[in-house]
Amino acid sequence: MRKGSDDHLVLNIDSGSDHSVVAAESDAKGHVFKSLNTSGLIPRQGKLIADRLDSIWVSGGQLLMRRPGARLGLMAYTFFMHLWLLGVIL
């Protein structure tokens, strides 16, 4: 027969400011995403645009994790754009 554990988890629930609450989403690999709306950097008028940018950012990141060809294509694109920019400057 197994003996139960005496360890307990205590959570301190404080009704303080909303900035102390971190809204983070985690995917299967443990990457954490904090939305722009909860970061406190976006004014009230830009919440809709920030939410749209967040959704594009997350779906783009998931696409790049699932498709290695897309990752390679993006790396090649940025490499050639840097070469082109270097050629234009020099």
Residue pairs with C-beta under 8 A, 6 or more apart in sequence:
14 20
19 40
21 38
22 34
22 38
23 34
23 35
23 38
24 32
24 33
24 34
25 32
25 33
25 35
25 58
26 32
26 33
27 33
27 62
29 65
31 61
33 54
33 57
33 58
35 50
35 51
35 54
36 42
36 50
36 51
36 53
36 54
37 47
37 50
37 51
37 54
42 50
63 70
64 70
64 71
64 74
